[in-house]
Amino acid sequence: MKKLIFSFLFFFFFFYSNTTYSTINNKILVKIDDKIISSYELKNKILTLLFLSNQELNQKNINRSKSFAMKDLINLKIKKSELSKYNIDIDQGNVLSKLQAISSNNIENFKGQFIKNNINFKLFKEEIITELKWQKLIYSIYKDKVTINDDQINDELEIILKENLEIEEIKISEIVILLDDNKSFQEVVEYIKDQIKEFGFKQTALNHSTSDTAKDYGNLGWVNTKSLKKENYQVLSKMKVGEVSEPIKISNSINFYKILDKKKTKSNNINKEKIKNNLINSRKNELFNLYSNSHLSKVRNNSTIIYK
């Protein structure tokens, strides 16, 4: 990644005097119950977002990233508060895997780039740990509710095999954005579209998606088109390789999809067990994402958020 270029505007905004910087560094911007967001944390989050997406550090990019940086920080603090009620431990190997995915398997160089660009790597790592703990929490709370009707799956499988001489599979990536009260649907859509246009689908998924697939740049792998939900099938089945879908609103989230590849297989040669597993995994992922977004919204609605 290229080294960030400090523009005069950003320098003025954050560093125009040592005294002012010290004040900014300790200023409380938002209070969420017993937790706070400081201007230092916001600055660091903005720097991190720009660094990860390889954007130049200028006032335009700062302004575009500020609201999303704040939203992410608020959600992070809410998740931390909720996690404090539970005893959630994570395997450090999972943290390492996440860092390897983000750093293209060169963590030390990645960490060095943070230091060069005056970004707090420790805060970044803490965010990763919080997100992994959150995923584990959601699984522990809702795993018994994520039930798949085997008969229904088998019926869907039979329909797929009977109705199609050829099975169409698509390799897709996703970006899932949680809606909240701070941003309108259109504002979120326009921001994500701008990010995709400027930095690509993969990088936008890594930086902004709330789905577990974010660590793999949104990659969902190969999916049988008939295993998709109706609203998704109607959109994705008509798309060409390389195309990005229009936003699809599902419950309290906005989903974007990109077609990476397509293939067709004769039904008599298809691996039925593979299709069945795809159907099951697709339904489970949808349910866990739904419960994760719903749980966060519930906790946020019960939190007191005060902007200073």
DOKE-36064 format. One record per residue: residue in one letter; x, y, z of N, C-alpha, C in turn. Coordinates in steps of 0.1 Angstrom, whole numbers, always signed. Each point is the difference from the previous one (the first is absolute). Example, Ala and Ser with C-alpha at 12.3 -4.5 7.8 and 13.67 -1.06 7.14 Angstrom:
// residues 2
(node 'A' (+132 -57 +78) (-9 +12 +0) (+9 +12 +0)) (node 'S' (-4 +11 -7) (+9 +11 +0) (-8 +11 +8)) 
***
This chain:
// residues 308
(node 'M' (+8 -12 +0) (-8 +12 +0) (+9 +13 +0)) (node 'K' (-5 +10 -7) (+8 +12 -1) (-1 +7 +13)) (node 'K' (+11 +8 +3) (+0 +8 +12) (-10 +11 -1)) (node 'L' (-7 +3 +11) (-10 +11 -1) (+7 +13 -2)) (node 'I' (-7 +9 -8) (+6 +13 -3) (-8 +10 +8)) (node 'F' (+7 +7 +10) (-7 +9 +8) (-2 +14 -7)) (node 'S' (-12 +3 -2) (-3 +13 -7) (+0 +11 +11)) (node 'F' (+1 +12 -5) (+0 +12 +9) (-13 +0 +8)) (node 'L' (-11 -3 -6) (-13 +1 +6) (-1 -9 +12)) (node 'F' (+5 -13 -2) (-1 -9 +11) (+10 +4 +11)) (node 'F' (+11 +5 -4) (+10 +4 +10) (-6 +11 +8)) (node 'F' (-7 +9 -6) (-6 +11 +7) (-11 -5 +9)) (node 'F' (-8 -9 -5) (-11 -6 +7) (+4 -6 +13)) (node 'F' (+11 -8 +0) (+3 -8 +11) (+13 +5 +8)) (node 'F' (+9 +7 -7) (+13 +1 +6) (+5 +15 +0)) (node 'Y' (-9 +10 -1) (+5 +13 -3) (+8 +6 +12)) (node 'S' (-1 -6 +12) (+9 +4 +11) (+1 -12 +10)) (node 'N' (+11 -1 +7) (+1 -11 +9) (-10 +2 +12)) (node 'T' (-2 +12 +4) (-10 +2 +10) (-14 -4 -4)) (node 'T' (-4 +4 -12) (-13 -3 -5) (-1 -15 -2)) (node 'Y' (+10 -6 -5) (+0 -15 -2) (-2 -7 +13)) (node 'S' (+7 +5 +11) (-2 -7 +13) (-14 +1 +4)) (node 'T' (-7 +12 -2) (-14 +2 +4) (-9 -10 -8)) (node 'I' (+3 +0 -14) (-8 -8 -8) (+1 -15 +4)) (node 'N' (+12 -3 +3) (+3 -14 +3) (-8 -5 +12)) (node 'N' (-4 +9 +9) (-7 -5 +12) (-15 +4 +0)) (node 'K' (-4 +6 -11) (-14 +5 -1) (-10 -12 -1)) (node 'I' (-11 +0 +8) (-10 -10 -1) (-10 +5 -11)) (node 'L' (-3 -8 -10) (-9 +3 -10) (-14 -6 +2)) (node 'V' (+0 -13 +5) (-13 -7 +2) (+2 -8 +12)) (node 'K' (-11 -1 +8) (-1 -9 +12) (-11 -10 -3)) (node 'I' (+4 -13 +1) (-10 -11 -2) (+0 -7 +14)) (node 'D' (-11 +3 +8) (-1 -6 +13) (+13 +3 +8)) (node 'D' (+8 -10 +4) (+12 +3 +8) (+12 +0 -9)) (node 'K' (-1 +0 -13) (+12 +1 -9) (+0 +13 -8)) (node 'I' (+12 +4 -4) (+1 +12 -8) (+7 -2 -13)) (node 'I' (-2 +9 -9) (+8 +1 -13) (+7 +13 +1)) (node 'S' (+13 +0 -1) (+8 +12 +0) (+3 +4 -14)) (node 'S' (+5 +13 -1) (+3 +5 -13) (+13 -8 -5)) (node 'Y' (+8 -4 +9) (+12 -8 -4) (-5 -13 -7)) (node 'E' (-10 -7 +6) (-5 -12 -6) (-6 +2 -13)) (node 'L' (-7 +11 -2) (-6 +3 -13) (+10 +3 -10)) (node 'K' (+10 +8 +4) (+11 +3 -9) (+7 -13 -5)) (node 'N' (+3 -9 +10) (+7 -12 -3) (-9 -9 -9)) (node 'K' (-13 +0 +2) (-9 -9 -8) (+0 +5 -14)) (node 'I' (-1 +14 -2) (+1 +5 -13) (+13 -3 -7)) (node 'L' (+11 +2 +7) (+13 -4 -6) (+0 -15 -4)) (node 'T' (-5 -8 +8) (+0 -15 -2) (-9 -3 -13)) (node 'L' (-11 +6 -1) (-9 -2 -12) (+7 +4 -12)) (node 'L' (+6 +12 +0) (+7 +5 -12) (+12 -8 -3)) (node 'F' (+7 -5 +10) (+12 -8 -3) (-4 -14 -6)) (node 'L' (-10 -6 +6) (-4 -13 -5) (-6 +0 -14)) (node 'S' (-6 +11 -3) (-5 +2 -14) (+9 +7 -9)) (node 'N' (+12 +3 +5) (+11 +5 -9) (-4 +14 -5)) (node 'Q' (-7 +8 +8) (-5 +13 -5) (+10 +11 +4)) (node 'E' (+1 +10 -8) (+9 +11 +4) (-7 +8 +12)) (node 'L' (+9 +4 +8) (-5 +8 +12) (-2 +14 -3)) (node 'N' (-13 +4 -3) (-3 +14 -3) (-14 +3 +6)) (node 'Q' (-3 +12 +0) (-12 +4 +7) (-13 -6 -6)) (node 'K' (+0 -2 -13) (-12 -6 -6) (-2 -14 +5)) (node 'N' (+11 -8 +0) (-1 -14 +5) (-3 -1 +15)) (node 'I' (+5 +10 +7) (-3 +0 +15) (-14 +3 +2)) (node 'N' (-6 +10 -7) (-14 +3 +2) (-9 -12 -4)) (node 'R' (+4 -7 -11) (-9 -11 -5) (+1 -12 +10)) (node 'S' (+11 -1 +7) (+2 -12 +9) (-5 +3 +14)) (node 'K' (-2 +13 +4) (-2 +3 +14) (-13 -6 +6)) (node 'S' (-11 +1 -8) (-12 -5 +6) (+0 -16 +1)) (node 'F' (+6 -7 -10) (+1 -14 +2) (+10 -4 +11)) (node 'A' (+10 +8 +1) (+10 -3 +11) (-7 +1 +14)) (node 'M' (-8 +11 +1) (-7 +2 +13) (-11 -12 +2)) (node 'K' (-7 -3 -11) (-10 -11 +2) (+7 -13 +4)) (node 'D' (+11 -3 -6) (+7 -12 +3) (+5 +0 +15)) (node 'L' (+5 +11 +4) (+4 +2 +14) (-11 -2 +10)) (node 'I' (-12 +6 -3) (-11 -1 +9) (-4 -15 +1)) (node 'N' (-1 -7 -12) (-4 -14 +0) (+10 -8 +8)) (node 'L' (+13 +4 -1) (+11 -8 +7) (-2 +2 +15)) (node 'K' (-3 +12 +4) (-1 +2 +15) (-13 -7 +5)) (node 'I' (-10 +0 -8) (-12 -7 +4) (+2 -15 +1)) (node 'K' (+8 -6 -9) (+3 -14 +0) (+9 -3 +12)) (node 'K' (+9 +9 +3) (+9 -2 +12) (-8 -1 +13)) (node 'S' (-10 +10 +1) (-8 +0 +12) (-8 -13 +1)) (node 'E' (-6 -5 -11) (-7 -12 +1) (+9 -12 +3)) (node 'L' (+11 +0 -6) (+10 -11 +2) (+4 -1 +15)) (node 'S' (+1 +11 +6) (+4 +1 +14) (-9 -8 +10)) (node 'K' (-12 -3 -5) (-10 -8 +8) (+2 -15 -1)) (node 'Y' (+9 -4 -9) (+2 -14 -3) (+15 -3 +2)) (node 'N' (+3 -13 +1) (+14 -4 +1) (+3 -6 -14)) (node 'I' (+5 +8 -9) (+3 -5 -13) (+15 +1 -3)) (node 'D' (+5 -12 -3) (+14 -1 -3) (+1 -4 -15)) (node 'I' (+11 +4 -6) (+2 -4 -14) (+14 -6 -2)) (node 'D' (+2 -8 -9) (+12 -6 -3) (+9 +10 -7)) (node 'Q' (+12 +2 +5) (+9 +10 -6) (+4 -3 -15)) (node 'G' (-2 -13 -3) (+2 -5 -14) (-10 +7 -9)) (node 'N' (-12 +2 +5) (-10 +7 -9) (+4 +15 -2)) (node 'V' (+6 +6 +10) (+4 +14 -1) (+12 +0 -11)) (node 'L' (+9 -9 +1) (+11 -1 -9) (-5 -2 -14)) (node 'S' (-10 -9 -2) (-5 -3 -13) (-7 +13 -6)) (node 'K' (-7 +7 +8) (-6 +12 -5) (+11 +10 -4)) (node 'L' (+10 +2 +8) (+11 +9 -3) (+7 -4 -13)) (node 'Q' (+2 -13 -1) (+7 -5 -12) (-8 +3 -13)) (node 'A' (-14 -2 +1) (-8 +3 -11) (+0 +14 -4)) (node 'I' (+0 +9 +10) (+1 +15 -3) (+13 +4 -6)) (node 'S' (+11 -6 +6) (+13 +5 -3) (+7 -8 -12)) (node 'S' (-8 -9 -6) (+5 -8 -11) (+12 -9 +5)) (node 'N' (-2 -5 +12) (+10 -9 +6) (+14 +7 +4)) (node 'N' (-1 +13 +2) (+13 +7 +4) (-4 +9 +11)) (node 'I' (-2 -5 +12) (-5 +7 +11) (+10 +11 +5)) (node 'E' (+13 -4 +0) (+10 +9 +5) (+2 +12 -8)) (node 'N' (-1 -2 -13) (+1 +12 -10) (-13 +8 +2)) (node 'F' (-11 -6 +1) (-13 +7 +2) (+1 +8 +13)) (node 'K' (+5 -6 +11) (+1 +8 +12) (+9 +11 -1)) (node 'G' (+11 -2 -8) (+10 +11 -2) (-6 +12 -7)) (node 'Q' (-9 -3 -10) (-7 +11 -7) (-9 +8 +9)) (node 'F' (-6 -6 +10) (-8 +7 +10) (+9 +10 +7)) (node 'I' (+12 -5 +5) (+9 +8 +7) (+5 +12 -8)) (node 'K' (+3 -3 -13) (+5 +11 -9) (-10 +11 -2)) (node 'N' (-13 -4 +0) (-11 +9 -3) (-7 +5 +13)) (node 'N' (+7 -2 +12) (-5 +5 +13) (-14 -5 +3)) (node 'I' (-2 -13 -3) (-13 -6 +3) (+2 -10 +11)) (node 'N' (-9 +0 +10) (+1 -9 +11) (-4 -14 -3)) (node 'F' (+10 -9 -2) (-3 -14 -4) (-7 -7 +11)) (node 'K' (+3 +3 +12) (-7 -7 +12) (-15 +2 -1)) (node 'L' (-4 +12 -3) (-15 +3 -1) (-6 -8 -11)) (node 'F' (+7 -1 -11) (-5 -8 -11) (-1 -15 +3)) (node 'K' (+10 -5 +7) (-1 -14 +4) (-11 -2 +10)) (node 'E' (-2 +9 +9) (-11 -1 +10) (-14 -1 -7)) (node 'E' (-1 +8 -11) (-13 -1 -7) (-2 -14 -6)) (node 'I' (+11 -5 -5) (-1 -14 -6) (-4 -10 +11)) (node 'I' (+6 +1 +11) (-4 -9 +12) (-14 +2 +4)) (node 'T' (-5 +13 +0) (-14 +2 +4) (-9 -6 -10)) (node 'E' (+3 +2 -13) (-9 -6 -10) (-1 -15 +0)) (node 'L' (+12 -6 +3) (+0 -15 +1) (-8 -5 +12)) (node 'K' (+2 +7 +11) (-8 -3 +12) (-15 +2 -2)) (node 'W' (-3 +10 -8) (-14 +3 -3) (-6 -12 -8)) (node 'Q' (+7 -4 -10) (-5 -11 -8) (-2 -13 +9)) (node 'K' (+9 -2 +9) (-1 -12 +9) (-12 +2 +9)) (node 'L' (-2 +12 +5) (-11 +3 +9) (-13 -3 -8)) (node 'I' (-2 +5 -12) (-12 -2 -7) (-2 -15 -3)) (node 'Y' (+10 -7 -3) (-1 -14 -2) (-5 -7 +13)) (node 'S' (+6 +3 +11) (-3 -6 +13) (-15 +3 +4)) (node 'I' (-5 +12 -3) (-13 +3 +4) (-11 -6 -9)) (node 'Y' (+3 +0 -13) (-10 -3 -10) (+1 -13 -7)) (node 'K' (+11 -8 +4) (+2 -12 -8) (-12 -10 +1)) (node 'D' (-7 +0 +11) (-11 -9 +1) (-13 +5 -8)) (node 'K' (+0 +13 -3) (-10 +5 -8) (+2 -1 -15)) (node 'V' (+13 -2 -4) (+3 -2 -14) (-2 -14 -4)) (node 'T' (-12 -4 -2) (-4 -13 -3) (-4 -1 -15)) (node 'I' (+4 -11 -6) (-3 -2 -14) (-9 -12 -1)) (node 'N' (-11 +2 -7) (-9 -11 -3) (+5 -9 -10)) (node 'D' (+5 -12 +4) (+6 -9 -10) (-9 -5 -11)) (node 'D' (-13 -1 +3) (-10 -4 -10) (-1 +11 -10)) (node 'Q' (-1 +12 +4) (-1 +11 -9) (+12 +1 -9)) (node 'I' (+12 -2 +6) (+12 +0 -8) (+0 -11 -11)) (node 'N' (-4 -12 +5) (-1 -11 -10) (-10 +3 -11)) (node 'D' (-11 +6 +4) (-10 +4 -11) (+6 +10 -10)) (node 'E' (+7 +10 +6) (+6 +10 -9) (+10 -7 -9)) (node 'L' (+8 -9 +5) (+10 -8 -8) (-7 -7 -11)) (node 'E' (-10 -7 +3) (-7 -8 -10) (-6 +9 -12)) (node 'I' (-5 +12 +5) (-5 +9 -10) (+11 +5 -9)) (node 'I' (+11 +3 +6) (+12 +4 -8) (+4 -10 -11)) (node 'L' (+0 -13 +4) (+5 -10 -9) (-11 -4 -10)) (node 'K' (-12 +2 +4) (-11 -4 -10) (-2 +11 -10)) (node 'E' (+1 +13 +4) (-4 +11 -9) (+12 +4 -9)) (node 'N' (+12 -5 +3) (+11 +5 -8) (+8 -12 -5)) (node 'L' (+1 +0 -14) (+10 -9 -6) (+14 +5 +2)) (node 'E' (+1 +13 +2) (+13 +5 +4) (-1 +8 +13)) (node 'I' (+10 -1 +9) (+0 +7 +12) (+9 +12 -2)) (node 'E' (-5 +12 +3) (+8 +12 -1) (+5 +4 +14)) (node 'E' (+13 +1 +1) (+7 +5 +12) (+7 +13 -3)) (node 'I' (+0 +8 +10) (+6 +13 -1) (+10 +2 +12)) (node 'K' (+11 +6 -3) (+10 +3 +10) (-2 +15 +4)) (node 'I' (-4 +2 +12) (-4 +14 +4) (+8 +5 +12)) (node 'S' (+1 +13 +1) (+4 +8 +12) (-11 +9 +4)) (node 'E' (+1 +3 +13) (-11 +8 +6) (+6 +12 +8)) (node 'I' (-8 +10 +1) (+2 +11 +10) (-13 +1 +8)) (node 'V' (+1 -1 +13) (-12 +1 +8) (+2 +12 +9)) (node 'I' (-9 +10 -1) (+1 +12 +8) (-12 +1 +10)) (node 'L' (+2 +1 +12) (-10 +1 +10) (-6 +15 +0)) (node 'L' (-13 +1 -1) (-7 +13 +0) (-2 +4 +15)) (node 'D' (+2 +13 +2) (-3 +5 +13) (-7 +14 -1)) (node 'D' (-4 +6 +11) (-8 +12 +0) (+8 +12 -4)) (node 'N' (+14 -1 -1) (+8 +11 -2) (+1 +4 -15)) (node 'K' (-3 -10 -9) (+2 +2 -14) (-12 -6 -7)) (node 'S' (-4 +8 -11) (-11 -5 -8) (+4 -11 -9)) (node 'F' (-9 -7 -6) (+3 -11 -10) (+8 +6 -11)) (node 'Q' (-5 +11 -6) (+7 +6 -11) (+14 +5 +3)) (node 'E' (+2 +5 +12) (+13 +5 +3) (+10 -12 +1)) (node 'V' (-4 -11 +6) (+8 -12 +1) (+3 -5 -14)) (node 'V' (-10 -1 -8) (+1 -6 -14) (+10 +9 -8)) (node 'E' (-1 +13 +0) (+9 +9 -7) (+14 -1 +4)) (node 'Y' (+2 -1 +13) (+14 -1 +6) (+6 -13 -5)) (node 'I' (-7 -12 +2) (+6 -13 -4) (+2 +0 -15)) (node 'K' (-9 +5 -8) (+2 +0 -14) (+13 +8 -4)) (node 'D' (+2 +12 +7) (+12 +8 -3) (+13 -8 +4)) (node 'Q' (-1 -7 +11) (+11 -8 +5) (+4 -12 -10)) (node 'I' (-11 -6 -5) (+2 -11 -10) (+6 +5 -13)) (node 'K' (-5 +12 -4) (+5 +6 -12) (+14 +4 +1)) (node 'E' (+4 +5 +11) (+14 +5 +2) (+10 -10 +4)) (node 'F' (-4 -10 +8) (+10 -9 +6) (-3 -15 -3)) (node 'G' (-11 -2 -6) (-3 -14 -4) (-9 -7 +10)) (node 'F' (-6 -11 -4) (-10 -7 +8) (+7 -7 +12)) (node 'K' (+12 -6 -3) (+7 -8 +11) (+4 +9 +11)) (node 'Q' (+6 +11 -3) (+5 +9 +10) (-11 +6 +8)) (node 'T' (-11 +3 -7) (-12 +6 +7) (-6 -10 +10)) (node 'A' (-1 -13 -5) (-5 -11 +9) (+9 -1 +12)) (node 'L' (+13 +0 -1) (+9 -1 +11) (-1 +11 +10)) (node 'N' (-2 +12 -6) (-1 +12 +9) (-13 +3 +7)) (node 'H' (-11 -4 -7) (-13 +5 +5) (-10 -11 +2)) (node 'S' (+1 -12 -6) (-10 -10 +2) (-1 -5 +14)) (node 'T' (-12 -2 +5) (-2 -5 +14) (-2 -15 +0)) (node 'S' (+1 -7 -12) (-2 -14 +0) (+13 -7 +3)) (node 'D' (+0 -12 +5) (+12 -8 +3) (+8 -2 -12)) (node 'T' (-5 +1 -12) (+7 -2 -12) (+10 +12 -3)) (node 'A' (-1 +10 +8) (+8 +12 -3) (+15 -3 +0)) (node 'K' (+4 -9 +10) (+14 -4 +1) (+5 -7 -13)) (node 'D' (-9 -5 -8) (+4 -7 -12) (-4 +9 -12)) (node 'Y' (+0 +13 +2) (-4 +10 -10) (-14 -2 -5)) (node 'G' (-9 -6 +8) (-14 -2 -4) (-3 -12 -7)) (node 'N' (+10 -9 -2) (-1 -12 -8) (-10 -10 +6)) (node 'L' (-10 -3 -8) (-10 -10 +5) (+2 -14 -7)) (node 'G' (+9 +0 -10) (+3 -12 -7) (-10 -3 -10)) (node 'W' (-1 -13 -5) (-9 -5 -10) (-14 -2 +7)) (node 'V' (-10 +5 -6) (-14 -2 +5) (-9 -4 -12)) (node 'N' (-8 -10 +3) (-10 -4 -10) (-11 +11 -1)) (node 'T' (-3 +4 -11) (-10 +11 -2) (-13 -3 +7)) (node 'K' (-4 -13 -1) (-13 -4 +6) (+0 +0 +15)) (node 'S' (+12 +1 +6) (+0 +0 +15) (-1 +14 +5)) (node 'L' (+0 +10 -9) (-2 +14 +4) (-14 +4 +4)) (node 'K' (-1 +9 +9) (-13 +5 +3) (-6 +7 -12)) (node 'K' (-14 +0 -1) (-7 +5 -12) (+5 +14 -4)) (node 'E' (+1 +9 +10) (+4 +14 -4) (+14 +1 -5)) (node 'N' (+9 -9 +5) (+14 +0 -5) (+0 -7 -13)) (node 'Y' (-7 -11 -2) (+0 -7 -13) (-4 +8 -11)) (node 'Q' (-11 +8 +2) (-5 +9 -10) (+10 +10 -6)) (node 'V' (+9 +4 +9) (+10 +9 -4) (+13 -7 -5)) (node 'L' (+5 -9 +7) (+13 -6 -3) (-1 -9 -12)) (node 'S' (-11 -7 -3) (-1 -9 -11) (+1 +7 -13)) (node 'K' (-3 +13 +0) (+0 +8 -13) (+14 +8 -2)) (node 'M' (+8 -1 +10) (+13 +8 -1) (+11 -8 -7)) (node 'K' (+9 +8 -6) (+11 -5 -7) (+13 -1 +9)) (node 'V' (+10 -7 -3) (+12 -1 +7) (+6 +14 +1)) (node 'G' (+4 +4 +12) (+7 +13 +2) (-10 +11 +4)) (node 'E' (-13 -3 -2) (-10 +11 +4) (-2 +0 +15)) (node 'V' (-3 +12 +5) (-4 +2 +14) (-15 +3 +0)) (node 'S' (-7 -6 +10) (-14 +1 +0) (-4 +14 +6)) (node 'E' (-12 +4 -3) (-6 +11 +7) (-3 -4 +15)) (node 'P' (+0 +9 +9) (-2 -4 +14) (-13 -7 +2)) (node 'I' (+1 -10 +8) (-12 -8 +4) (-2 +1 +15)) (node 'K' (-12 +5 +4) (-3 +2 +14) (-6 -12 +6)) (node 'I' (+7 -6 +10) (-5 -12 +7) (+0 +3 +14)) (node 'S' (-12 +0 +6) (-3 +4 +14) (+7 +14 +3)) (node 'N' (+9 +0 +9) (+7 +13 +3) (+14 +1 -5)) (node 'S' (+2 -6 -12) (+13 +1 -6) (-1 +3 -15)) (node 'I' (+10 +5 -6) (+1 +2 -15) (+11 -9 -5)) (node 'N' (-4 -8 -10) (+10 -10 -6) (+3 +4 -14)) (node 'F' (+13 -1 -3) (+5 +1 -14) (+7 -13 -4)) (node 'Y' (-1 -4 -12) (+6 -12 -5) (+8 +2 -12)) (node 'K' (+10 -7 -2) (+8 +0 -12) (+1 -14 -6)) (node 'I' (-2 -2 -13) (+2 -13 -6) (+14 -2 -4)) (node 'L' (+7 -10 +5) (+14 -2 -3) (+2 -10 -11)) (node 'D' (-10 -9 -1) (+1 -11 -11) (-13 -7 +0)) (node 'K' (-2 -7 -11) (-12 -8 -2) (+4 -13 -7)) (node 'K' (-8 -11 +3) (+2 -12 -7) (-13 -9 +1)) (node 'K' (-1 -8 -10) (-12 -9 -1) (+5 -15 +0)) (node 'T' (-7 -8 +7) (+3 -14 +1) (-12 -9 -3)) (node 'K' (+2 -10 -7) (-11 -10 -3) (-5 -6 +14)) (node 'S' (-13 +0 +1) (-5 -4 +13) (+3 -14 +3)) (node 'N' (+2 -9 -10) (+3 -14 +4) (+15 -1 +4)) (node 'N' (+8 +10 -2) (+14 +0 +5) (+2 +8 +13)) (node 'I' (-11 +7 +4) (+2 +9 +11) (+1 -8 +13)) (node 'N' (+7 +6 +10) (+2 -6 +13) (-12 +5 +8)) (node 'K' (-9 -9 +3) (-12 +3 +7) (+3 +5 +14)) (node 'E' (+10 -7 +6) (+3 +4 +14) (+6 +14 +1)) (node 'K' (+7 +3 -11) (+6 +14 +0) (-11 +10 -1)) (node 'I' (-10 -2 -9) (-11 +9 -1) (-8 +1 +13)) (node 'K' (-2 -11 +6) (-7 +0 +13) (+7 +8 +11)) (node 'N' (+14 -2 +0) (+8 +8 +10) (-1 +15 -3)) (node 'N' (+0 +3 -13) (-1 +14 -4) (-13 +6 +4)) (node 'L' (-10 -7 -1) (-14 +4 +4) (+0 +3 +15)) (node 'I' (+6 -10 +8) (+0 +1 +14) (+8 +12 +5)) (node 'N' (+13 +1 -6) (+9 +11 +4) (-6 +13 -3)) (node 'S' (-7 +1 -12) (-6 +13 -4) (-10 +4 +10)) (node 'R' (-9 -9 +4) (-11 +3 +10) (+6 +4 +13)) (node 'K' (+11 -7 +5) (+6 +2 +13) (+6 +14 +0)) (node 'N' (+8 +3 -11) (+6 +14 -1) (-10 +11 +1)) (node 'E' (-11 -2 -7) (-10 +10 -1) (-6 +2 +14)) (node 'L' (-2 -11 +7) (-6 +1 +14) (+10 +7 +10)) (node 'F' (+12 -4 -1) (+10 +5 +10) (+2 +15 -3)) (node 'N' (+1 +4 -12) (+1 +15 -3) (-12 +7 +5)) (node 'L' (-12 -6 -2) (-12 +6 +4) (+0 +2 +16)) (node 'Y' (+4 -10 +7) (+0 +0 +14) (+11 +10 +5)) (node 'S' (+11 +0 -7) (+11 +10 +4) (-5 +14 -1)) (node 'N' (-6 +3 -11) (-5 +14 -2) (-11 +4 +9)) (node 'S' (-9 -10 +2) (-11 +2 +9) (+5 +2 +15)) (node 'H' (+9 -8 +4) (+5 +1 +14) (+7 +14 +2)) (node 'L' (+8 +4 -10) (+7 +13 +1) (-10 +11 +1)) (node 'S' (-10 +0 -9) (-10 +10 +0) (-8 +1 +14)) (node 'K' (-2 -12 +5) (-7 +0 +13) (+8 +6 +11)) (node 'V' (+13 -4 +1) (+9 +6 +10) (+2 +15 -2)) (node 'R' (+1 +4 -13) (+2 +14 -3) (-12 +8 +5)) (node 'N' (-12 -5 -3) (-13 +7 +4) (-1 +1 +15)) (node 'N' (+7 -8 +8) (+0 +0 +14) (+11 +8 +6)) (node 'S' (+9 +5 -9) (+11 +8 +5) (-2 +15 -1)) (node 'T' (+6 +7 +9) (+0 +14 +0) (+12 +6 -7)) (node 'I' (-3 +6 -12) (+11 +6 -8) (-1 +15 +1)) (node 'I' (+10 +6 +5) (+1 +15 +2) (+11 +5 -8)) (node 'Y' (-3 +10 -10) (+10 +6 -7) (+4 +13 +7)) (node 'K' (+13 +1 +2) (+5 +12 +8) (+2 +12 -9)) 
***
